[in-house]
Amino acid sequence: MDFLKILWTVVTSESVMEPLIVILIGYGLQVYKKNRKYRIIADTTIDIVDYIEEHYKEWGIEGNEKMEKFVELFVQEYKKATGRAPKEGEIRSAKLRAEAYVQRARRGGAPQLRIRRIT
């Protein structure tokens, strides 16, 4: 029983708990940043695809020009949201999401994706 008491004292000591708390907070912030980045990419992608679909005819663009316009707008909006330009992997992810969203819209499944909770 004395061993457990000593172990508990060591584990709950300040020299062990402080680094553990710092590690847990760091991990939590990392997860939060990743989730925030994911939400920014997802929400921005959907908004831009909808915007392009509403205006591409008046702009006189079609086909690949729509994707070029998407990337241009995505970079601008991502910079506004995060304060930095998106990395190549983030742009690639957004392009894939945009293509998937358009395909779902063509099949009639995209409107459900626009439902968002406002807190």
Sequence and secondary structure as in RCSB ss.txt:
>XXXX:A:sequence
MDFLKILWTVVTSESVMEPLIVILIGYGLQVYKKNRKYRIIADTTIDIVDYIEEHYKEWGIEGNEKMEKFVELFV
QEYKKATGRAPKEGEIRSAKLRAEAYVQRARRGGAPQLRIRRIT
>XXXX:A:secstr
 HHHHHHHHHHTSHHHHHHHHHHHHHHHHHHHHHHHHHHHHHHHHHHHHHHHHHHHHHHT  THHHHHHHHHHHH
HHHHHHHSS   HHHHHHHHHHHHHHHHHHHHT GGGGG     
